[in-house]
Amino acid sequence: MKNNKTNFEKSRRDFLKKTSAGLIGAALLGNIPVSLANSFSPFETLKSKVVLVRHSKVVDQEGNVNLEILAEMLETALTSFNNGKNSADLWNKLFIPKDIIGIKVNLLGLNSIAGSSSVKHYAAMIDTVLRSAGNAGLISENFIVWDRNNDEFNGSGLRIQKEIGKTKYYGTLATKNDDIDAVFSAEVKAGEKFTRISKILTESCTALINMPVIKDHGLAGITGALKNHYGTINNPRDFHSNNCTTPGIPEINALHQIRSKQKLIIVDALIALFNGGPRWNRDYMWNYGGILVSTDPVAIDRIMFGIINEKRQAEGMNLISENTAKHINLSAGLKLGTDVLSEIDFQKIELG
């Protein structure tokens, strides 16, 4: 794989770390001719920026997370994304103290690893993000960690929590028998179909952090930042035809209610899945030991697509095709971000 390597100075440290800023998976991904700038980034830039920070010792073979290393990784990622200014400066660019901030996680498909050490990365990542935000003056009780339903929290290491004065953890649906009108918005049009959006996003939250994981997907190719919003709507099964497109992932992400509130993407790439997804399978999990940060969901998914294909190539497997993961290109076509590698300022930092 061809990577362009550069050195850059991190302002929060008085020493140089070797980094590579390049196009991961360029040889695997090829070129897609759509060229669109990120339309909702708060930063004035000609390129959509994606930062990847890795450390080989952040997760051990049992799935235990080194929290000190993880905190350094997150600070490095946020600082690099913020052009050398510290994470507190970035938090305060993106959010205000009175914001109610949702963290949309992806807890789907944990049955085979539920309750094991392999799920510890969820709590570790969330806690580290909350501490970082707290250091910037954003209080933990103003955060809601959420997913599709309460059942998906089972076995994740995250406990349902609605107590006043603490970070909230819960799903849109408490039970399968919940009144849909009580927990989802009125219908909105997504392409030629209709859907409803979680009221956690439309009514409870003023801003959103998208926190996906890296997994392959049998229909969409990968499930990343874009597909994570299938857990935001009430009827994701209606949007799975044609590799989750026409209509599907692009149209869901184009909804104003989602685009306008999504301010930051932090990918939990500590443990990833390269085959058999979206349900976790120990045979195809690997400790990637990474964090990715961006505000462009298309660009960050393009990078994740390369990461999965790089791993599949190393394992002697067929690569996921661009056509299978065409929602990335189609999302670029809706001006949700860029999927052109030459238009992505990709910075990869290896801390150890």
C-alpha positions as CSV (number, residue, x, y, z in Angstrom):
1,M,0.0,0.0,0.0
2,K,1.3,3.4,-0.9
3,N,1.3,6.0,1.9
4,N,2.7,9.6,1.9
5,K,4.7,10.1,5.2
6,T,5.4,13.4,6.8
7,N,6.5,14.8,10.1
8,F,4.6,17.4,12.0
9,E,4.9,19.1,15.3
10,K,2.2,18.6,18.0
11,S,1.9,21.9,19.9
12,R,0.9,20.2,23.1
13,R,4.2,18.3,23.1
14,D,7.7,19.7,22.7
15,F,8.9,16.9,20.7
16,L,8.4,15.4,17.2
17,K,6.4,12.2,16.7
18,K,6.6,10.4,13.4
19,T,3.3,10.6,11.5
20,S,2.1,9.7,8.1
21,A,-0.4,11.8,6.3
22,G,-1.5,9.9,3.4
23,L,-4.2,7.9,1.7
24,I,-4.7,4.6,3.5
25,G,-5.9,1.9,1.2
26,A,-5.4,4.0,-1.9
27,A,-4.3,1.0,-3.9
28,L,-7.2,-0.9,-2.6
29,L,-9.9,1.7,-3.1
30,G,-9.2,3.1,-6.6
31,N,-10.6,6.4,-7.7
32,I,-14.2,7.6,-7.6
33,P,-14.9,10.7,-9.7
34,V,-17.1,12.6,-7.3
35,S,-15.5,15.7,-5.9
36,L,-17.5,17.5,-3.1
37,A,-16.4,19.4,-0.1
38,N,-17.8,18.8,3.3
39,S,-20.8,21.0,3.7
40,F,-21.1,21.2,7.4
41,S,-17.6,21.3,8.9
42,P,-17.0,24.2,11.2
43,F,-13.5,24.6,9.9
44,E,-12.3,26.6,6.9
45,T,-10.4,24.0,4.9
46,L,-10.1,23.0,1.3
47,K,-9.9,19.3,2.4
48,S,-11.9,17.2,4.7
49,K,-9.7,16.2,7.6
50,V,-9.5,12.8,9.1
51,V,-7.1,11.9,11.9
52,L,-6.2,8.4,12.9
53,V,-4.2,7.8,16.1
54,R,-3.0,4.2,17.0
55,H,-1.2,2.6,19.8
56,S,-0.2,-1.1,19.9
57,K,-0.7,-1.4,23.6
58,V,-4.0,0.4,24.2
59,V,-5.9,-2.9,24.1
60,D,-4.4,-6.2,25.3
61,Q,-5.3,-9.7,24.0
62,E,-8.1,-10.1,26.5
63,G,-9.7,-6.8,25.5
64,N,-8.7,-4.8,28.5
65,V,-8.1,-1.1,27.8
66,N,-5.2,1.0,29.1
67,L,-7.0,4.1,30.0
68,E,-3.9,6.3,30.3
69,I,-2.8,5.4,26.8
70,L,-6.4,5.9,25.5
71,A,-6.6,9.4,27.0
72,E,-3.3,10.3,25.3
73,M,-4.6,9.0,22.0
74,L,-7.8,11.0,22.2
75,E,-6.0,14.2,23.2
76,T,-3.6,13.7,20.3
77,A,-6.4,13.0,17.8
78,L,-8.4,16.1,18.8
79,T,-5.3,18.3,19.0
80,S,-4.2,17.2,15.5
81,F,-7.6,17.6,14.1
82,N,-7.7,21.1,15.6
83,N,-4.4,22.1,13.9
84,G,-2.3,21.9,17.0
85,K,-4.7,23.7,19.4
86,N,-5.6,21.6,22.4
87,S,-8.8,19.5,22.8
88,A,-10.5,22.0,25.1
89,D,-10.3,24.6,22.3
90,L,-11.9,22.1,19.9
91,W,-14.7,21.1,22.3
92,N,-15.5,24.8,22.7
93,K,-15.5,25.4,19.0
94,L,-18.1,22.7,18.4
95,F,-20.3,22.9,21.5
96,I,-21.5,25.3,24.1
97,P,-22.0,24.6,27.8
98,K,-25.7,24.5,27.6
99,D,-25.8,21.9,24.8
100,I,-27.4,18.6,25.5
101,I,-25.0,16.3,23.6
102,G,-26.0,12.9,22.3
103,I,-23.4,10.2,21.7
104,K,-24.8,7.8,19.2
105,V,-23.1,4.5,19.7
106,N,-23.4,1.2,17.8
107,L,-24.1,-1.7,20.1
108,L,-25.7,-4.0,17.4
109,G,-24.7,-7.6,17.2
110,L,-23.0,-8.2,20.5
111,N,-24.6,-11.6,21.3
112,S,-21.5,-13.7,20.8
113,I,-19.3,-11.5,22.9
114,A,-21.8,-10.0,25.4
115,G,-20.5,-9.5,28.9
116,S,-17.0,-10.5,27.9
117,S,-13.8,-8.4,28.1
118,S,-14.2,-7.9,24.4
119,V,-16.9,-5.2,25.0
120,K,-14.8,-3.2,27.5
121,H,-13.7,-0.8,24.8
122,Y,-17.2,0.7,24.7
123,A,-17.2,2.1,28.3
124,A,-13.5,3.0,28.0
125,M,-14.0,5.1,25.0
126,I,-17.1,6.8,26.3
127,D,-15.6,7.6,29.7
128,T,-12.5,9.0,28.0
129,V,-14.5,11.2,25.7
130,L,-16.6,12.5,28.7
131,R,-13.5,13.3,30.7
132,S,-12.0,15.2,27.8
133,A,-15.2,17.1,27.3
134,G,-15.5,17.7,31.0
135,N,-12.0,19.3,31.0
136,A,-13.3,21.8,28.5
137,G,-16.3,22.7,30.7
138,L,-18.9,20.5,29.2
139,I,-20.6,18.7,32.2
140,S,-21.3,15.0,32.1
141,E,-25.0,15.3,33.1
142,N,-25.6,17.1,29.7
143,F,-24.6,14.0,27.7
144,I,-26.9,11.2,26.5
145,V,-25.3,8.0,25.3
146,W,-27.9,6.2,23.2
147,D,-28.7,3.6,20.6
148,R,-31.8,2.0,19.0
149,N,-33.2,0.2,22.1
150,N,-32.5,-0.7,25.7
151,D,-32.0,-4.4,24.7
152,E,-28.8,-3.5,22.8
153,F,-27.2,-2.2,26.0
154,N,-27.4,-5.7,27.4
155,G,-24.0,-7.2,27.5
156,S,-22.2,-4.1,26.3
157,G,-20.8,-3.1,29.7
158,L,-23.0,0.0,29.6
159,R,-25.9,0.3,32.1
160,I,-29.2,2.0,31.5
161,Q,-29.1,5.2,33.5
162,K,-31.6,8.1,33.6
163,E,-30.7,9.5,37.0
164,I,-30.7,13.3,37.2
165,G,-27.2,14.8,37.6
166,K,-25.5,12.0,35.7
167,T,-24.7,11.0,32.1
168,K,-27.8,9.3,30.7
169,Y,-27.6,5.9,29.0
170,Y,-30.7,4.5,27.2
171,G,-32.2,3.5,23.9
172,T,-34.9,5.1,21.9
173,L,-37.1,2.1,22.6
174,A,-37.3,0.9,26.2
175,T,-39.4,-2.1,25.0
176,K,-40.7,-3.4,21.6
177,N,-44.2,-2.4,22.7
178,D,-43.4,1.3,23.2
179,D,-45.7,3.8,21.5
180,I,-43.9,4.8,18.3
181,D,-45.4,8.3,18.4
182,A,-44.0,8.8,21.9
183,V,-40.4,8.0,21.0
184,F,-40.0,8.8,17.3
185,S,-40.7,12.0,15.3
186,A,-43.5,12.4,12.8
187,E,-42.7,10.8,9.5
188,V,-40.2,12.5,7.2
189,K,-39.4,11.7,3.6
190,A,-36.1,10.0,2.8
191,G,-35.8,9.5,-0.9
192,E,-39.0,7.8,-2.0
193,K,-39.7,6.3,1.4
194,F,-40.7,7.6,4.8
195,T,-39.1,7.2,8.2
196,R,-39.2,8.5,11.8
197,I,-36.3,9.9,13.7
198,S,-35.5,9.1,17.4
199,K,-36.8,11.9,19.6
200,I,-33.6,11.6,21.6
201,L,-32.0,13.4,18.6
202,T,-34.9,15.6,17.5
203,E,-36.1,16.7,21.0
204,S,-33.7,15.8,23.8
205,C,-30.4,16.7,22.1
206,T,-29.1,20.0,20.7
207,A,-25.9,18.5,19.3
208,L,-24.6,15.0,18.4
209,I,-21.4,13.1,18.5
210,N,-21.5,10.1,16.1
211,M,-19.4,7.2,17.7
212,P,-19.4,4.2,15.3
213,V,-17.1,1.2,15.3
214,I,-15.3,-0.3,12.4
215,K,-17.2,-3.4,11.1
216,D,-17.8,-4.9,7.7
217,H,-21.5,-5.4,6.6
218,G,-22.9,-8.1,4.4
219,L,-25.0,-5.7,2.4
220,A,-23.5,-2.3,2.7
221,G,-19.9,-3.4,2.7
222,I,-19.0,-1.5,5.9
223,T,-20.9,-0.1,8.8
224,G,-19.3,3.2,9.9
225,A,-20.4,6.7,10.6
226,L,-23.0,6.9,7.8
227,K,-24.7,3.6,8.5
228,N,-24.7,4.2,12.3
229,H,-27.8,6.4,11.7
230,Y,-29.8,3.3,10.8
231,G,-30.0,3.1,14.6
232,T,-31.5,6.6,14.6
233,I,-34.6,5.7,12.7
234,N,-37.6,3.5,13.4
235,N,-37.6,1.3,10.2
236,P,-34.0,0.5,9.1
237,R,-35.2,-2.7,7.5
238,D,-37.1,-0.7,4.9
239,F,-33.7,0.8,3.7
240,H,-31.7,-2.3,3.0
241,S,-32.3,-3.0,-0.7
242,N,-29.7,-2.3,-3.3
243,N,-26.8,-2.4,-0.8
244,C,-28.7,-0.1,1.5
245,T,-29.2,2.6,-1.1
246,T,-31.9,4.2,-3.3
247,P,-33.1,5.1,-0.9
248,G,-31.0,4.1,2.0
249,I,-27.9,5.3,3.9
250,P,-27.3,8.5,1.8
251,E,-30.9,9.7,2.1
252,I,-31.0,9.0,5.8
253,N,-27.9,11.0,6.4
254,A,-29.1,13.8,4.2
255,L,-32.1,14.4,6.6
256,H,-31.8,17.9,8.1
257,Q,-32.6,16.7,11.6
258,I,-29.4,14.5,11.5
259,R,-27.0,16.7,9.5
260,S,-27.7,19.9,11.5
261,K,-27.0,18.4,14.9
262,Q,-24.0,16.1,14.0
263,K,-21.0,18.1,15.1
264,L,-18.2,15.5,15.5
265,I,-17.4,11.9,14.6
266,I,-15.2,9.9,17.0
267,V,-14.7,6.3,15.8
268,D,-14.1,3.6,18.4
269,A,-11.5,1.7,16.5
270,L,-9.9,-0.1,19.4
271,I,-11.4,-3.5,18.3
272,A,-12.7,-4.0,14.8
273,L,-14.4,-6.6,12.6
274,F,-13.3,-7.5,9.1
275,N,-15.7,-10.3,8.2
276,G,-19.1,-11.7,9.1
277,G,-20.5,-8.3,10.2
278,P,-22.5,-6.6,11.3
279,R,-22.7,-9.2,14.2
280,W,-19.5,-9.5,16.1
281,N,-17.6,-12.8,15.6
282,R,-14.4,-13.6,17.5
283,D,-12.9,-15.4,14.5
284,Y,-12.8,-12.1,12.6
285,M,-12.2,-9.5,15.3
286,W,-8.8,-7.8,15.7
287,N,-7.2,-5.3,18.0
288,Y,-6.8,-2.3,15.7
289,G,-5.9,0.0,18.6
290,G,-7.2,3.2,17.0
291,I,-9.3,6.3,17.3
292,L,-10.4,8.3,14.2
293,V,-11.8,11.8,14.4
294,S,-13.5,13.9,11.7
295,T,-16.5,16.1,10.9
296,D,-17.0,14.5,7.5
297,P,-18.9,11.2,7.6
298,V,-18.1,10.4,4.0
299,A,-14.4,10.9,4.3
300,I,-14.1,9.0,7.5
301,D,-16.1,6.1,6.1
302,R,-13.8,6.1,3.0
303,I,-10.8,5.7,5.3
304,M,-12.5,3.0,7.3
305,F,-13.3,1.2,4.1
306,G,-9.6,1.1,3.3
307,I,-8.7,-0.1,6.8
308,I,-11.1,-3.1,6.5
309,N,-9.9,-3.9,3.0
310,E,-6.2,-3.7,4.1
311,K,-7.0,-6.2,6.8
312,R,-8.9,-8.5,4.5
313,Q,-6.0,-8.4,2.0
314,A,-3.6,-9.3,4.8
315,E,-5.8,-12.3,5.7
316,G,-5.9,-13.5,2.1
317,M,-9.6,-12.6,1.6
318,N,-11.5,-11.0,-1.2
319,L,-11.7,-7.2,-0.9
320,I,-15.0,-5.5,-0.4
321,S,-15.9,-3.8,-3.7
322,E,-16.7,-0.2,-4.2
323,N,-20.0,-1.2,-5.7
324,T,-21.0,-3.1,-2.5
325,A,-20.1,-0.1,-0.4
326,K,-21.5,2.4,-3.0
327,H,-23.4,4.3,-0.3
328,I,-20.1,6.1,0.4
329,N,-19.9,7.5,-3.2
330,L,-23.7,8.1,-3.3
331,S,-23.4,10.1,0.0
332,A,-20.7,12.2,-1.6
333,G,-23.1,12.8,-4.5
334,L,-25.6,14.3,-2.0
335,K,-22.9,16.6,-0.8
336,L,-22.6,15.0,2.6
337,G,-18.8,15.0,2.3
338,T,-16.0,13.9,0.0
339,D,-15.0,10.4,-0.9
340,V,-12.1,11.5,-3.1
341,L,-8.8,10.4,-1.4
342,S,-6.9,13.4,-2.9
343,E,-9.4,15.7,-1.2
344,I,-9.0,14.1,2.2
345,D,-6.3,15.5,4.6
346,F,-5.6,12.2,6.3
347,Q,-3.2,12.2,9.2
348,K,-2.1,8.9,10.7
349,I,-0.2,9.1,14.0
350,E,1.5,6.1,15.6
351,L,2.1,6.7,19.3
352,G,3.6,3.3,20.1
